[in-house]
Amino acid sequence: MRKVKNFRVNLRAKEISRLLKGFINTAELAEEIEKSIPEYCYFYCKFIVPSLVYETFSKDVFLFDCSEDVPPKWIAKSVFFVTLGNNLYEEYEKNKEAFGEYTEKIVSAIATGALEESKKFARKLILNEAREENCELSENLSISKDLCESAANNIPINKIGMSVESGKLNPCYSSCGLFYWVPLKKTRK
């Protein structure tokens, strides 16, 4: 089991803007909101405290059956859990109108962006380990809620302040995923 706490995530204003447009369901944001996105990112980034825990299991260790999108020649799988902690949600709850009517959507966009950056960080760490074993990684596969609970029984997610209750990850800004390790093809000289 590997654990990383308090790593830094970069909030990209363009990505947050794209996510916010999707949450509001609009093609364009009002000019004042668009110009304020860096301010939102700066304000909320201090409340993001990401943590990550992951474990790699060989093919012969049965954790759960994930039959979708499984590469044909995999040799191991890495399961990870990542959370942003409770601080962001608590700050939002203190002042739900901090940035007007779209505060909830702004916080959701920032949390989604931060979780995506955290998943990229997890991939980078796991990929470094896979390369040492002459392997590459599959794409990140999301784990269903029931499989998340099963995976949590094998990985001590409480070490990063997470839990699974009724198939739901806590804190609310949390995610889990899976990478398969696939051996690199040997090249002839």
C-alpha positions in Angstrom: 0.0 0.0 0.0 1.3 3.4 -0.9 -0.1 6.7 0.6 0.5 10.2 -0.5 -1.0 13.1 1.4 -1.2 16.9 0.7 0.2 16.9 -2.8 -0.4 19.8 -5.0 -3.0 20.0 -7.8 -3.0 22.7 -10.4 -6.4 24.1 -11.1 -6.6 25.2 -14.7 -9.0 28.1 -15.3 -9.8 27.0 -18.8 -10.7 23.5 -17.6 -12.8 24.9 -14.7 -14.6 27.1 -17.2 -15.3 24.2 -19.5 -16.7 22.1 -16.6 -18.7 25.1 -15.3 -20.3 25.5 -18.7 -21.3 21.9 -18.6 -22.8 22.1 -15.1 -24.7 25.3 -15.9 -25.7 23.8 -19.3 -24.7 26.8 -21.4 -22.4 27.4 -24.3 -21.0 30.6 -23.0 -20.6 32.1 -19.5 -21.3 35.6 -18.6 -18.2 37.8 -19.0 -17.9 38.7 -15.3 -18.1 35.0 -14.4 -15.5 34.0 -17.0 -13.1 36.7 -15.8 -13.6 35.7 -12.2 -12.8 32.0 -12.6 -9.1 32.5 -11.7 -10.3 34.3 -8.5 -12.6 31.3 -7.7 -9.7 28.9 -8.2 -7.4 30.9 -6.1 -9.9 31.2 -3.3 -10.9 27.6 -3.2 -7.5 26.0 -3.9 -6.4 26.6 -0.3 -9.3 24.3 0.9 -8.2 21.4 -1.3 -6.2 18.8 0.6 -5.8 15.9 -1.7 -4.7 12.5 -0.5 -4.1 9.2 -2.4 -3.8 5.6 -1.4 -3.2 2.8 -3.9 -2.2 -0.8 -4.0 -1.1 -3.1 -6.9 -2.2 -6.7 -6.9 -1.0 -9.5 -9.1 -3.3 -11.3 -11.5 -3.6 -14.3 -9.2 -5.0 -12.2 -6.3 -8.8 -12.0 -6.6 -10.3 -8.7 -5.4 -13.4 -8.4 -7.5 -14.6 -9.3 -11.0 -14.4 -6.3 -13.3 -15.2 -7.8 -16.7 -15.6 -4.6 -18.6 -12.7 -3.1 -20.6 -10.2 -5.6 -19.3 -7.1 -5.8 -21.5 -6.4 -9.3 -22.8 -2.9 -9.8 -21.5 -2.8 -8.0 -18.2 -0.5 -9.1 -15.4 -1.5 -6.9 -12.4 -4.0 -4.2 -11.4 -3.6 -1.1 -9.3 -6.6 0.1 -7.4 -6.5 3.7 -6.1 -8.6 5.9 -4.0 -8.3 9.7 -4.0 -10.0 12.4 -1.9 -9.9 16.2 -1.7 -10.8 16.0 2.0 -13.7 17.7 3.8 -12.3 21.3 3.8 -13.7 22.3 0.4 -17.2 21.1 1.2 -17.1 22.6 4.7 -16.1 26.0 3.2 -18.9 25.8 0.7 -21.4 25.0 3.5 -20.3 28.0 5.5 -21.1 30.4 2.7 -23.2 29.0 0.0 -23.6 32.4 -1.7 -19.9 33.4 -1.7 -19.8 33.9 -5.5 -23.5 34.4 -6.2 -26.1 32.1 -7.6 -23.5 29.8 -9.2 -21.4 29.1 -6.1 -22.5 25.4 -5.9 -21.7 24.9 -9.6 -18.4 26.7 -9.3 -17.4 24.5 -6.3 -18.5 21.4 -8.1 -16.4 22.4 -11.2 -13.4 23.1 -9.0 -13.8 19.8 -7.2 -14.2 17.8 -10.4 -11.1 19.5 -11.9 -9.1 18.8 -8.8 -10.2 15.2 -8.7 -9.2 14.8 -12.4 -5.7 16.3 -11.6 -5.4 14.0 -8.6 -6.2 10.9 -10.8 -3.5 12.1 -13.3 -1.1 12.2 -10.4 -2.1 8.7 -9.3 -1.5 7.5 -12.9 1.9 9.1 -13.0 3.0 7.4 -9.8 1.6 4.0 -10.8 3.1 4.3 -14.3 6.5 4.9 -12.9 6.2 1.6 -11.0 4.8 -0.2 -14.0 7.7 1.0 -16.2 10.2 -0.5 -13.8 8.4 -3.9 -14.5 8.5 -3.2 -18.2 4.7 -2.6 -18.4 2.4 0.1 -19.5 -1.0 1.0 -18.0 -4.5 0.7 -19.4 -6.7 3.7 -19.3 -8.2 4.6 -15.9 -11.3 2.4 -15.4 -14.0 3.7 -13.0 -15.1 1.2 -10.4 -18.8 0.8 -9.8 -20.1 1.6 -6.3 -20.4 -2.1 -5.2 -16.9 -2.9 -6.4 -15.6 0.2 -4.7 -16.8 -1.2 -1.4 -15.1 -4.5 -2.1 -11.9 -2.8 -3.1 -12.0 -0.6 0.1 -12.0 -3.9 2.1 -8.5 -4.6 0.7 -7.0 -1.1 0.9 -6.8 0.9 4.1 -8.6 4.0 2.8 -9.2 5.2 6.4 -5.5 6.2 6.4 -6.5 9.1 4.1 -9.7 9.9 5.9 -12.0 8.0 3.5 -14.8 5.5 4.1 -17.5 3.8 2.0 -21.0 3.8 3.4 -23.8 2.2 1.5 -21.7 2.2 -1.7 -21.0 6.0 -1.4 -17.5 7.4 -0.9 -17.0 9.8 2.0 -15.9 12.7 1.9 -18.1 13.7 -1.0 -15.2 14.8 -3.2 -13.6 11.4 -3.6 -13.1 8.9 -6.3 -11.6 5.5 -7.0 -10.3 3.8 -10.1 -8.3 1.0 -11.5 -5.4 0.6 -13.9 -4.4 -2.7 -15.5 -0.7 -3.4 -16.1 0.0 -4.7 -19.5 3.5 -6.0 -20.5 5.3 -4.0 -23.2 5.7 -5.8 -26.5 9.3 -7.0 -27.0 11.0 -5.4 -30.0 13.4 -7.3 -32.1 16.8 -5.8 -32.7 
